[in-house]
Amino acid sequence: MTPRFYDLLIGGVMLAPILSYGAVSLIVALVLHPILRRIGSSTWFLSPSIAEFSLYMAIFSLITLLA
């Protein structure tokens, strides 16, 4: 049995659920950004921007799998 995905309705426009998943994962990544910056995670990676994008994709994938 496949899960049912609910569309997001804003002003009479139906948006795909993946847009709301992306928005939620962006908010979570933005909240985690200062915390990770404070503990010095930018020195752990060769390219911090790719590491931040990978964190966003991991959060996005987790939200998509759990929804």
mmCIF file as gemmi writes it, N, C-alpha and C atoms, coordinates in Angstrom:
data_model
loop_
_atom_site.group_PDB
_atom_site.id
_atom_site.type_symbol
_atom_site.label_atom_id
_atom_site.label_alt_id
_atom_site.label_comp_id
_atom_site.label_asym_id
_atom_site.label_entity_id
_atom_site.label_seq_id
_atom_site.pdbx_PDB_ins_code
_atom_site.Cartn_x
_atom_site.Cartn_y
_atom_site.Cartn_z
_atom_site.occupancy
_atom_site.B_iso_or_equiv
_atom_site.pdbx_formal_charge
_atom_site.auth_seq_id
_atom_site.auth_asym_id
_atom_site.pdbx_PDB_model_num
ATOM 1 N N . MET Axp A 1 ? 0.845 -1.176 0 1 0 ? 1 A 1
ATOM 2 C CA . MET Axp A 1 ? 0 0 0 1 0 ? 1 A 1
ATOM 3 C C . MET Axp A 1 ? 0.891 1.241 0 1 0 ? 1 A 1
ATOM 4 N N . THR Axp A 2 ? 0.675 2.108 -0.942 1 0 ? 2 A 1
ATOM 5 C CA . THR Axp A 2 ? 1.487 3.312 -1.043 1 0 ? 2 A 1
ATOM 6 C C . THR Axp A 2 ? 0.893 4.42 -0.19 1 0 ? 2 A 1
ATOM 7 N N . PRO Axp A 3 ? 1.742 5.299 0.371 1 0 ? 3 A 1
ATOM 8 C CA . PRO Axp A 3 ? 1.211 6.39 1.188 1 0 ? 3 A 1
ATOM 9 C C . PRO Axp A 3 ? 0.526 7.431 0.316 1 0 ? 3 A 1
ATOM 10 N N . ARG Axp A 4 ? -0.424 8.115 0.897 1 0 ? 4 A 1
ATOM 11 C CA . ARG Axp A 4 ? -1.136 9.159 0.17 1 0 ? 4 A 1
ATOM 12 C C . ARG Axp A 4 ? -0.455 10.494 0.437 1 0 ? 4 A 1
ATOM 13 N N . PHE Axp A 5 ? -0.144 11.214 -0.626 1 0 ? 5 A 1
ATOM 14 C CA . PHE Axp A 5 ? 0.493 12.505 -0.507 1 0 ? 5 A 1
ATOM 15 C C . PHE Axp A 5 ? -0.57 13.589 -0.652 1 0 ? 5 A 1
ATOM 16 N N . TYR Axp A 6 ? -0.552 14.545 0.256 1 0 ? 6 A 1
ATOM 17 C CA . TYR Axp A 6 ? -1.533 15.606 0.238 1 0 ? 6 A 1
ATOM 18 C C . TYR Axp A 6 ? -0.934 16.854 -0.396 1 0 ? 6 A 1
ATOM 19 N N . ASP Axp A 7 ? -1.68 17.456 -1.299 1 0 ? 7 A 1
ATOM 20 C CA . ASP Axp A 7 ? -1.222 18.668 -1.955 1 0 ? 7 A 1
ATOM 21 C C . ASP Axp A 7 ? -1.389 19.856 -1.019 1 0 ? 7 A 1
ATOM 22 N N . LEU Axp A 8 ? -0.509 20.826 -1.201 1 0 ? 8 A 1
ATOM 23 C CA . LEU Axp A 8 ? -0.565 22.061 -0.436 1 0 ? 8 A 1
ATOM 24 C C . LEU Axp A 8 ? -1.364 23.06 -1.246 1 0 ? 8 A 1
ATOM 25 N N . LEU Axp A 9 ? -2.389 23.668 -0.653 1 0 ? 9 A 1
ATOM 26 C CA . LEU Axp A 9 ? -3.266 24.587 -1.352 1 0 ? 9 A 1
ATOM 27 C C . LEU Axp A 9 ? -3.014 26.001 -0.843 1 0 ? 9 A 1
ATOM 28 N N . ILE Axp A 10 ? -2.472 26.862 -1.709 1 0 ? 10 A 1
ATOM 29 C CA . ILE Axp A 10 ? -2.189 28.252 -1.355 1 0 ? 10 A 1
ATOM 30 C C . ILE Axp A 10 ? -2.855 29.157 -2.381 1 0 ? 10 A 1
ATOM 31 N N . GLY Axp A 11 ? -3.854 29.888 -1.949 1 0 ? 11 A 1
ATOM 32 C CA . GLY Axp A 11 ? -4.541 30.824 -2.837 1 0 ? 11 A 1
ATOM 33 C C . GLY Axp A 11 ? -5.191 30.16 -4.035 1 0 ? 11 A 1
ATOM 34 N N . GLY Axp A 12 ? -5.684 28.971 -3.873 1 0 ? 12 A 1
ATOM 35 C CA . GLY Axp A 12 ? -6.337 28.258 -4.95 1 0 ? 12 A 1
ATOM 36 C C . GLY Axp A 12 ? -5.378 27.542 -5.883 1 0 ? 12 A 1
ATOM 37 N N . VAL Axp A 13 ? -4.098 27.585 -5.583 1 0 ? 13 A 1
ATOM 38 C CA . VAL Axp A 13 ? -3.102 26.909 -6.398 1 0 ? 13 A 1
ATOM 39 C C . VAL Axp A 13 ? -2.618 25.677 -5.647 1 0 ? 13 A 1
ATOM 40 N N . MET Axp A 14 ? -2.702 24.536 -6.303 1 0 ? 14 A 1
ATOM 41 C CA . MET Axp A 14 ? -2.256 23.293 -5.679 1 0 ? 14 A 1
ATOM 42 C C . MET Axp A 14 ? -0.768 23.11 -5.944 1 0 ? 14 A 1
ATOM 43 N N . LEU Axp A 15 ? -0.02 22.922 -4.882 1 0 ? 15 A 1
ATOM 44 C CA . LEU Axp A 15 ? 1.419 22.714 -4.984 1 0 ? 15 A 1
ATOM 45 C C . LEU Axp A 15 ? 1.749 21.275 -4.592 1 0 ? 15 A 1
ATOM 46 N N . ALA Axp A 16 ? 2.76 20.736 -5.232 1 0 ? 16 A 1
ATOM 47 C CA . ALA Axp A 16 ? 3.17 19.36 -4.954 1 0 ? 16 A 1
ATOM 48 C C . ALA Axp A 16 ? 3.742 19.259 -3.542 1 0 ? 16 A 1
ATOM 49 N N . PRO Axp A 17 ? 3.592 18.115 -2.897 1 0 ? 17 A 1
ATOM 50 C CA . PRO Axp A 17 ? 4.111 17.945 -1.539 1 0 ? 17 A 1
ATOM 51 C C . PRO Axp A 17 ? 5.624 18.105 -1.443 1 0 ? 17 A 1
ATOM 52 N N . ILE Axp A 18 ? 6.332 17.841 -2.528 1 0 ? 18 A 1
ATOM 53 C CA . ILE Axp A 18 ? 7.787 17.944 -2.498 1 0 ? 18 A 1
ATOM 54 C C . ILE Axp A 18 ? 8.232 19.388 -2.242 1 0 ? 18 A 1
ATOM 55 N N . LEU Axp A 19 ? 7.419 20.365 -2.617 1 0 ? 19 A 1
ATOM 56 C CA . LEU Axp A 19 ? 7.76 21.761 -2.34 1 0 ? 19 A 1
ATOM 57 C C . LEU Axp A 19 ? 7.711 22.058 -0.846 1 0 ? 19 A 1
ATOM 58 N N . SER Axp A 20 ? 6.718 21.521 -0.165 1 0 ? 20 A 1
ATOM 59 C CA . SER Axp A 20 ? 6.651 21.743 1.276 1 0 ? 20 A 1
ATOM 60 C C . SER Axp A 20 ? 7.77 20.983 1.99 1 0 ? 20 A 1
ATOM 61 N N . TYR Axp A 21 ? 8.144 19.797 1.486 1 0 ? 21 A 1
ATOM 62 C CA . TYR Axp A 21 ? 9.271 19.065 2.064 1 0 ? 21 A 1
ATOM 63 C C . TYR Axp A 21 ? 10.56 19.858 1.9 1 0 ? 21 A 1
ATOM 64 N N . GLY Axp A 22 ? 10.726 20.469 0.739 1 0 ? 22 A 1
ATOM 65 C CA . GLY Axp A 22 ? 11.91 21.285 0.488 1 0 ? 22 A 1
ATOM 66 C C . GLY Axp A 22 ? 11.969 22.505 1.385 1 0 ? 22 A 1
ATOM 67 N N . ALA Axp A 23 ? 10.826 23.139 1.611 1 0 ? 23 A 1
ATOM 68 C CA . ALA Axp A 23 ? 10.783 24.313 2.478 1 0 ? 23 A 1
ATOM 69 C C . ALA Axp A 23 ? 11.102 23.941 3.925 1 0 ? 23 A 1
ATOM 70 N N . VAL Axp A 24 ? 10.553 22.834 4.388 1 0 ? 24 A 1
ATOM 71 C CA . VAL Axp A 24 ? 10.817 22.404 5.761 1 0 ? 24 A 1
ATOM 72 C C . VAL Axp A 24 ? 12.282 22.034 5.939 1 0 ? 24 A 1
ATOM 73 N N . SER Axp A 25 ? 12.846 21.331 4.963 1 0 ? 25 A 1
ATOM 74 C CA . SER Axp A 25 ? 14.254 20.956 5.08 1 0 ? 25 A 1
ATOM 75 C C . SER Axp A 25 ? 15.172 22.17 4.984 1 0 ? 25 A 1
ATOM 76 N N . LEU Axp A 26 ? 14.782 23.187 4.219 1 0 ? 26 A 1
ATOM 77 C CA . LEU Axp A 26 ? 15.561 24.416 4.168 1 0 ? 26 A 1
ATOM 78 C C . LEU Axp A 26 ? 15.541 25.131 5.509 1 0 ? 26 A 1
ATOM 79 N N . ILE Axp A 27 ? 14.395 25.175 6.162 1 0 ? 27 A 1
ATOM 80 C CA . ILE Axp A 27 ? 14.29 25.811 7.471 1 0 ? 27 A 1
ATOM 81 C C . ILE Axp A 27 ? 15.144 25.065 8.497 1 0 ? 27 A 1
ATOM 82 N N . VAL Axp A 28 ? 15.093 23.729 8.475 1 0 ? 28 A 1
ATOM 83 C CA . VAL Axp A 28 ? 15.898 22.944 9.41 1 0 ? 28 A 1
ATOM 84 C C . VAL Axp A 28 ? 17.387 23.166 9.159 1 0 ? 28 A 1
ATOM 85 N N . ALA Axp A 29 ? 17.782 23.201 7.885 1 0 ? 29 A 1
ATOM 86 C CA . ALA Axp A 29 ? 19.195 23.424 7.552 1 0 ? 29 A 1
ATOM 87 C C . ALA Axp A 29 ? 19.645 24.819 7.976 1 0 ? 29 A 1
ATOM 88 N N . LEU Axp A 30 ? 18.779 25.827 7.836 1 0 ? 30 A 1
ATOM 89 C CA . LEU Axp A 30 ? 19.135 27.182 8.257 1 0 ? 30 A 1
ATOM 90 C C . LEU Axp A 30 ? 19.234 27.304 9.77 1 0 ? 30 A 1
ATOM 91 N N . VAL Axp A 31 ? 18.455 26.52 10.488 1 0 ? 31 A 1
ATOM 92 C CA . VAL Axp A 31 ? 18.551 26.518 11.946 1 0 ? 31 A 1
ATOM 93 C C . VAL Axp A 31 ? 19.836 25.824 12.396 1 0 ? 31 A 1
ATOM 94 N N . LEU Axp A 32 ? 20.217 24.756 11.701 1 0 ? 32 A 1
ATOM 95 C CA . LEU Axp A 32 ? 21.436 24.026 12.058 1 0 ? 32 A 1
ATOM 96 C C . LEU Axp A 32 ? 22.718 24.754 11.651 1 0 ? 32 A 1
ATOM 97 N N . HIS Axp A 33 ? 22.634 25.637 10.673 1 0 ? 33 A 1
ATOM 98 C CA . HIS Axp A 33 ? 23.819 26.315 10.149 1 0 ? 33 A 1
ATOM 99 C C . HIS Axp A 33 ? 24.614 27.077 11.222 1 0 ? 33 A 1
ATOM 100 N N . PRO Axp A 34 ? 23.997 27.95 12.029 1 0 ? 34 A 1
ATOM 101 C CA . PRO Axp A 34 ? 24.795 28.648 13.047 1 0 ? 34 A 1
ATOM 102 C C . PRO Axp A 34 ? 25.354 27.72 14.126 1 0 ? 34 A 1
ATOM 103 N N . ILE Axp A 35 ? 24.629 26.661 14.432 1 0 ? 35 A 1
ATOM 104 C CA . ILE Axp A 35 ? 25.106 25.716 15.444 1 0 ? 35 A 1
ATOM 105 C C . ILE Axp A 35 ? 26.355 25.006 14.932 1 0 ? 35 A 1
ATOM 106 N N . LEU Axp A 36 ? 26.305 24.55 13.707 1 0 ? 36 A 1
ATOM 107 C CA . LEU Axp A 36 ? 27.466 23.872 13.129 1 0 ? 36 A 1
ATOM 108 C C . LEU Axp A 36 ? 28.628 24.835 12.928 1 0 ? 36 A 1
ATOM 109 N N . ARG Axp A 37 ? 28.34 26.077 12.605 1 0 ? 37 A 1
ATOM 110 C CA . ARG Axp A 37 ? 29.392 27.084 12.432 1 0 ? 37 A 1
ATOM 111 C C . ARG Axp A 37 ? 30.09 27.357 13.758 1 0 ? 37 A 1
ATOM 112 N N . ARG Axp A 38 ? 29.308 27.366 14.847 1 0 ? 38 A 1
ATOM 113 C CA . ARG Axp A 38 ? 29.859 27.649 16.163 1 0 ? 38 A 1
ATOM 114 C C . ARG Axp A 38 ? 30.796 26.544 16.656 1 0 ? 38 A 1
ATOM 115 N N . ILE Axp A 39 ? 30.496 25.3 16.321 1 0 ? 39 A 1
ATOM 116 C CA . ILE Axp A 39 ? 31.354 24.211 16.78 1 0 ? 39 A 1
ATOM 117 C C . ILE Axp A 39 ? 32.536 23.98 15.839 1 0 ? 39 A 1
ATOM 118 N N . GLY Axp A 40 ? 32.619 24.772 14.771 1 0 ? 40 A 1
ATOM 119 C CA . GLY Axp A 40 ? 33.782 24.714 13.899 1 0 ? 40 A 1
ATOM 120 C C . GLY Axp A 40 ? 33.733 23.635 12.843 1 0 ? 40 A 1
ATOM 121 N N . SER Axp A 41 ? 32.567 23.329 12.336 1 0 ? 41 A 1
ATOM 122 C CA . SER Axp A 41 ? 32.462 22.27 11.338 1 0 ? 41 A 1
ATOM 123 C C . SER Axp A 41 ? 33.062 22.664 9.997 1 0 ? 41 A 1
ATOM 124 N N . SER Axp A 42 ? 33.282 23.943 9.756 1 0 ? 42 A 1
ATOM 125 C CA . SER Axp A 42 ? 33.85 24.354 8.469 1 0 ? 42 A 1
ATOM 126 C C . SER Axp A 42 ? 35.305 23.92 8.323 1 0 ? 42 A 1
ATOM 127 N N . THR Axp A 43 ? 35.972 23.629 9.429 1 0 ? 43 A 1
ATOM 128 C CA . THR Axp A 43 ? 37.36 23.173 9.352 1 0 ? 43 A 1
ATOM 129 C C . THR Axp A 43 ? 37.454 21.665 9.12 1 0 ? 43 A 1
ATOM 130 N N . TRP Axp A 44 ? 36.339 20.956 9.253 1 0 ? 44 A 1
ATOM 131 C CA . TRP Axp A 44 ? 36.333 19.513 9.076 1 0 ? 44 A 1
ATOM 132 C C . TRP Axp A 44 ? 36.307 19.101 7.609 1 0 ? 44 A 1
ATOM 133 N N . PHE Axp A 45 ? 35.835 19.999 6.74 1 0 ? 45 A 1
ATOM 134 C CA . PHE Axp A 45 ? 35.602 19.649 5.343 1 0 ? 45 A 1
ATOM 135 C C . PHE Axp A 45 ? 36.479 20.491 4.428 1 0 ? 45 A 1
ATOM 136 N N . LEU Axp A 46 ? 36.833 19.927 3.298 1 0 ? 46 A 1
ATOM 137 C CA . LEU Axp A 46 ? 37.616 20.639 2.315 1 0 ? 46 A 1
ATOM 138 C C . LEU Axp A 46 ? 36.793 21.749 1.662 1 0 ? 46 A 1
ATOM 139 N N . SER Axp A 47 ? 35.527 21.463 1.405 1 0 ? 47 A 1
ATOM 140 C CA . SER Axp A 47 ? 34.625 22.446 0.809 1 0 ? 47 A 1
ATOM 141 C C . SER Axp A 47 ? 33.373 22.566 1.691 1 0 ? 47 A 1
ATOM 142 N N . PRO Axp A 48 ? 33.319 23.585 2.549 1 0 ? 48 A 1
ATOM 143 C CA . PRO Axp A 48 ? 32.162 23.715 3.452 1 0 ? 48 A 1
ATOM 144 C C . PRO Axp A 48 ? 30.831 23.914 2.728 1 0 ? 48 A 1
ATOM 145 N N . SER Axp A 49 ? 30.841 24.545 1.557 1 0 ? 49 A 1
ATOM 146 C CA . SER Axp A 49 ? 29.583 24.753 0.845 1 0 ? 49 A 1
ATOM 147 C C . SER Axp A 49 ? 29.001 23.435 0.348 1 0 ? 49 A 1
ATOM 148 N N . ILE Axp A 50 ? 29.85 22.528 -0.111 1 0 ? 50 A 1
ATOM 149 C CA . ILE Axp A 50 ? 29.365 21.216 -0.535 1 0 ? 50 A 1
ATOM 150 C C . ILE Axp A 50 ? 28.876 20.42 0.675 1 0 ? 50 A 1
ATOM 151 N N . ALA Axp A 51 ? 29.521 20.581 1.812 1 0 ? 51 A 1
ATOM 152 C CA . ALA Axp A 51 ? 29.085 19.902 3.03 1 0 ? 51 A 1
ATOM 153 C C . ALA Axp A 51 ? 27.718 20.424 3.479 1 0 ? 51 A 1
ATOM 154 N N . GLU Axp A 52 ? 27.489 21.724 3.36 1 0 ? 52 A 1
ATOM 155 C CA . GLU Axp A 52 ? 26.184 22.289 3.729 1 0 ? 52 A 1
ATOM 156 C C . GLU Axp A 52 ? 25.094 21.809 2.78 1 0 ? 52 A 1
ATOM 157 N N . PHE Axp A 53 ? 25.423 21.729 1.492 1 0 ? 53 A 1
ATOM 158 C CA . PHE Axp A 53 ? 24.448 21.222 0.536 1 0 ? 53 A 1
ATOM 159 C C . PHE Axp A 53 ? 24.146 19.746 0.807 1 0 ? 53 A 1
ATOM 160 N N . SER Axp A 54 ? 25.152 18.991 1.155 1 0 ? 54 A 1
ATOM 161 C CA . SER Axp A 54 ? 24.954 17.577 1.481 1 0 ? 54 A 1
ATOM 162 C C . SER Axp A 54 ? 24.09 17.417 2.723 1 0 ? 54 A 1
ATOM 163 N N . LEU Axp A 55 ? 24.27 18.303 3.696 1 0 ? 55 A 1
ATOM 164 C CA . LEU Axp A 55 ? 23.424 18.284 4.887 1 0 ? 55 A 1
ATOM 165 C C . LEU Axp A 55 ? 21.97 18.568 4.512 1 0 ? 55 A 1
ATOM 166 N N . TYR Axp A 56 ? 21.769 19.549 3.644 1 0 ? 56 A 1
ATOM 167 C CA . TYR Axp A 56 ? 20.408 19.861 3.18 1 0 ? 56 A 1
ATOM 168 C C . TYR Axp A 56 ? 19.79 18.657 2.473 1 0 ? 56 A 1
ATOM 169 N N . MET Axp A 57 ? 20.552 18.008 1.599 1 0 ? 57 A 1
ATOM 170 C CA . MET Axp A 57 ? 20.027 16.862 0.868 1 0 ? 57 A 1
ATOM 171 C C . MET Axp A 57 ? 19.728 15.691 1.805 1 0 ? 57 A 1
ATOM 172 N N . ALA Axp A 58 ? 20.547 15.518 2.835 1 0 ? 58 A 1
ATOM 173 C CA . ALA Axp A 58 ? 20.289 14.454 3.805 1 0 ? 58 A 1
ATOM 174 C C . ALA Axp A 58 ? 19.001 14.729 4.584 1 0 ? 58 A 1
ATOM 175 N N . ILE Axp A 59 ? 18.809 15.972 4.984 1 0 ? 59 A 1
ATOM 176 C CA . ILE Axp A 59 ? 17.572 16.346 5.703 1 0 ? 59 A 1
ATOM 177 C C . ILE Axp A 59 ? 16.361 16.179 4.793 1 0 ? 59 A 1
ATOM 178 N N . PHE Axp A 60 ? 16.505 16.637 3.551 1 0 ? 60 A 1
ATOM 179 C CA . PHE Axp A 60 ? 15.416 16.514 2.581 1 0 ? 60 A 1
ATOM 180 C C . PHE Axp A 60 ? 15.047 15.05 2.351 1 0 ? 60 A 1
ATOM 181 N N . SER Axp A 61 ? 16.044 14.207 2.198 1 0 ? 61 A 1
ATOM 182 C CA . SER Axp A 61 ? 15.787 12.779 1.972 1 0 ? 61 A 1
ATOM 183 C C . SER Axp A 61 ? 15.12 12.135 3.182 1 0 ? 61 A 1
ATOM 184 N N . LEU Axp A 62 ? 15.554 12.512 4.37 1 0 ? 62 A 1
ATOM 185 C CA . LEU Axp A 62 ? 14.963 11.951 5.582 1 0 ? 62 A 1
ATOM 186 C C . LEU Axp A 62 ? 13.502 12.364 5.722 1 0 ? 62 A 1
ATOM 187 N N . ILE Axp A 63 ? 13.21 13.63 5.443 1 0 ? 63 A 1
ATOM 188 C CA . ILE Axp A 63 ? 11.817 14.1 5.523 1 0 ? 63 A 1
ATOM 189 C C . ILE Axp A 63 ? 10.961 13.398 4.468 1 0 ? 63 A 1
ATOM 190 N N . THR Axp A 64 ? 11.5 13.232 3.269 1 0 ? 64 A 1
ATOM 191 C CA . THR Axp A 64 ? 10.754 12.576 2.205 1 0 ? 64 A 1
ATOM 192 C C . THR Axp A 64 ? 10.471 11.113 2.552 1 0 ? 64 A 1
ATOM 193 N N . LEU Axp A 65 ? 11.452 10.437 3.12 1 0 ? 65 A 1
ATOM 194 C CA . LEU Axp A 65 ? 11.241 9.035 3.474 1 0 ? 65 A 1
ATOM 195 C C . LEU Axp A 65 ? 10.271 8.868 4.633 1 0 ? 65 A 1
ATOM 196 N N . LEU Axp A 66 ? 10.272 9.793 5.579 1 0 ? 66 A 1
ATOM 197 C CA . LEU Axp A 66 ? 9.409 9.669 6.751 1 0 ? 66 A 1
ATOM 198 C C . LEU Axp A 66 ? 7.986 10.151 6.504 1 0 ? 66 A 1
ATOM 199 N N . ALA Axp A 67 ? 7.799 10.956 5.464 1 0 ? 67 A 1
ATOM 200 C CA . ALA Axp A 67 ? 6.443 11.501 5.183 1 0 ? 67 A 1
ATOM 201 C C . ALA Axp A 67 ? 5.584 10.508 4.459 1 0 ? 67 A 1
